Every structure is written in C-alpha cells, then in structure tokens.
C-alpha cells in the first residue's frame, strides 16, 4: 500500500517488493522439491521409463557386474543432488546479500 501511495505501478510493486520476499522465503522449498524429484526419478525405472537407473540395470544384465555399475550410478545421483543443493544454497545466499534480509 505504501508503494502504491507514492506512485509505483502495481507491476513495479510486485517486481521490487513482493517478488524478492516471495523468492527468499520459497527458494529452499522449491530446491527441496526439485531434489525430491531427482531422487524419485529412480522409481520410474520400475515402469520402464528409460532413465539413469533403467540404463544401469540394462548394463548390469549385459555385463553381470552389479557392484561397479550401481556404485557408479549412485555416485552420479549423489553428484546431481549435491549440485542441485549447492545451486539452491547459492540462490538463497545471493537473495539474502542482494535484499539484505533473511526469511522469517
């Protein structure tokens, strides 16, 4: 209301006041949901969607070396989750630095 009373348009109010607060408070939740989606993608291999785990199982059935192949697959998943988490932390830190306040 204060921004509108000084003559800011509703679009400008949303972009400069509302959106930074929303992003700061929802960024951890969005990153968490994306992490859950990546982790849950192994379950779609059960219904024969060709993802990383499905391809790993095909290689295991071909080479008969499950330990090495599934360990490499797990390492790839861990790397993906780590990168997503690091990107989320970077985003939250950048928002805190830019707008100078923390989520309540």
Secondary structure, 3 states (H helix, E strand, C coil): CHHHHCCCCHHHHHHHHHHHHHHHHHHHHHHHHHHHHHHHHHHHHHHCCCCHHHHHHHHHHHHCCHHHHHHHHHHHHHHHHHHHHHHHHHHHHHHHHHHCCCCC
